[in-house]
Amino acid sequence: MGDIIMTRDLPFHVRAGLMEGNLGLEVTGQSLSGMLSGMERDLIVKILDEHGWVQTKATRSLGISERVLRYKMKKYRLSP
């Protein structure tokens, strides 16, 4: 077993969705961690927008601490 998840490692219904293009994901050869980071960043921006970039409200919606949110905002270079 390696550190890379291959298509063959996925459950059948996920593989079938990839083949048919039904998952709403574009398979670009990007790593799983890269895709997850992008999804995390997009979610954080969405929640911050919904709460007018008020971090205390956003952290409640995200279920994370303000410290973690500040770290992730710095990591993804996010600012209002």
N, C-alpha and C positions, 0 to 999 in steps of 0.2 A: 504494500500500500504506500502510495506517495502522498504528497501534500496538495496535489491538484485533483479537483473533482472533475471527472470525465463524464461525458454524456452517458456512458454505459453504467455509471454509478447511480444515476437518477432513477426514481421509480418510473414504471412504465407509463403512467398517465402524464407525467411531466415530459418524458421523451416524446410521446405522441403529440403533445401540445407544441413542442419545439419543432417537430417535423411539419406540423400543419400550420405553424405560425399563430397559434391561438393563445399564447401566454401574454401577448402584449409586450414582449421583450425582444429586443434585437440582439441576436447573438453576434458579437463583434470580435470575439477572441479576447475580450477583456477579462482579467482575472476576477474571480468571485469577490475578493476583497475590494477590488476597484469598483465593481458594480454595487456592492453593499455600501461603500463609502459615498458613492454618488446618490444612492437612494436615501441614505441618512441625511446628507447635506440638503437634498430637496425637501425632505420632511421637516427639518429644522427651519428652513426658510419659510415654508408654507405656514407652520405654526406661529413663527414670529410675526409674519405678515398678518395672520388672523388676529393676533393680540397686539397689533400696533407696535411691535418690537419691545413690548414690556416683558422683560425677562422673567420676572416672578410669575406672571400668568402663563407664559410659555412653558416654564419648567413644570408647572402643575399639569398641563395638558400632556407633556411628554413623559412625565413620571421620572424626571431626573432632577438632580440638585442644581442650584445655580452655579456652583463651582464647575460641575460637569458641562453645563451649557456654555459657560465662558470658555472652557478648554476647547470645546468643539467649535465654537465661533472663531476662536483664534486659529484652530487647525484648518478650518475651511475658509479663513479670511473673510468672515461675514461681519458686516456692519450696516446699520440702518441707512 
